[in-house]
Amino acid sequence: MSGLIFDRSRPGRHAGGLAPEVLESVDDLPATCLRKVPPALPEVSELDVVRHYTRLSQKNFSIDTHFYPLGSCTMKYNPRAANRFAMLEGFLSAHPLAPARFQQGFLECVFELQEILRAVTGMSAVVLSPMAGAQGEFAGIAMIRRYHASRGDPGRTEILVPDAAHGTNPASAIMGGFRVREVPTGPDGDVDLDALQKAVGPATAGIMLTNPSTLGVFERRIVEIASLVHGAGGLLYYDGANLNAILGRARPGDMRFDILHLNLHKTFSTPHGGGGPGAAALGVSARLEPFLPTPFAARDPAGGFCWIGAEGRPESIGRLSAFMGNAGVLLRAYAYARLLGRGGLRRVSTFAALNANYLARRLEAAGFELAFPERRASHECIVTLRREAREYGVTAMDFAKRLLDYGLHAPTTYFPMLIPECLLIEPTETESKETLDAFVEAMSRIRAEAATDPERVRGAPWTTPVRRLDDVRAAREPDLRWRPPGVGSAAET
Ligand SMILES: *Cc1c(COP(=O)(O)O)cnc(C)c1O
């Protein structure tokens, strides 16, 4: 059996309790709009449906069931309380086109979230309309373009991006019409300042940086980098997708960044990874405020709260979506921040950093090679398995796949690309010492297997519902369609 719900279908079977009421007004529809044959839906009982989807969900790796230390992703546990708050009936039944006077409660939550994130980041203004980190980047890049144009400085055509950056950074810069100039990393994991000095100039529109970087270390010379880029007339963009390394203890605004985005679906309590909705906060320094996308929430001079739209903001880069962002994600972030409070947000970075450093030192003690052994880890750390690859012919990908057999999701593999055979490991602040110890134990056992029985590791995973997938083909030629038996190619259906 293929495992599709269609295979359980039997003519005439149905879930009586869930059947929709039959509409009586279909007679009004023109004949051309009516189906000639009923849709090919599975005919199944309620019990069939419950069992099918419960079984499907059990085939997944998820944070609710497994440790999921995917680096640069913050796959942490998100408290159910934030979810419950966002699902209050008053929020669920609100309509985005309702006038502001009927949205005061929601508007106040959005406004307060903007204020909380302003305080947390040290930026002058924060808006919440981007639907993802990458859309926040795109909006930030558009603001950089608008800023230079507004000063009559159109010759700034380049965005500097460190070679360790997340792939969305160069992609956003290019989509925004800029050329990307790569800045190399020094052997200690910091940006190579000499190379940066050579790269900045009159063509520099800005630099996109992550601090801590995706190499799992804090950039120590951020003040010098800021002076260099600002001195040359460029702007600083902060990729704050994962803020849990510095929450409550360091602020990008104080590091003199001009623009930033935060992934609320990483740091602020919306589960992600399955392609569900996300949201980014976009923060700016005072000189970039006129270019912010609309709408955003503000205090209404007449009392209460209002939306600031395109009217009266001629320099805005415009809208990013039909309405004001992903309401549910924003509400989860707001509830999470209020539940934790100032002290709780600071504890997030305490435990994110403690867990990453504990894991790094335990892996090192177990004989694994850290990419930057001299450096303190941020909220994540990098192990390179180049020695294991050389000695046993077992790669980082083989380790990653074998971890699945031990009931652990793999860390991020082969990113950042600078480090050969690397695993980028982010334990997150929500995991216990016992879980971290179990991960180190599994890594050690896999290495022992690699020495004695490398095929055991190379052939992994052995216990999962599917084995190794052709992930390139899955991404390039996804085939997600079910066709009734006897119907041919996708083109016909
Ligand atoms: C996740 C991530 C992004 C992209 O965020 P999306 O919401 O997936 O678009 C950008 N930069 C870094 C460092 C990230 O970890």
The ligand as a Gaussian input file, in Angstrom:
#p B3LYP/6-31G(d) Opt

LIG

0 1
 C       16.668000      31.526000       8.485000
 C       17.626000      32.574000       8.132000
 C       17.327000      33.517000       7.127000
 C       16.088000      33.440000       6.235000
 O       14.877000      33.490000       6.911000
 P       13.538000      32.971000       6.184000
 O       12.444000      33.327000       7.154000
 O       13.706000      31.511000       5.989000
 O       13.394000      33.695000       4.901000
 C       18.248000      34.510000       6.901000
 N       19.399000      34.582000       7.587000
 C       19.730000      33.678000       8.556000
 C       21.037000      33.815000       9.284000
 C       18.852000      32.644000       8.850000
 O       19.181000      31.755000       9.796000

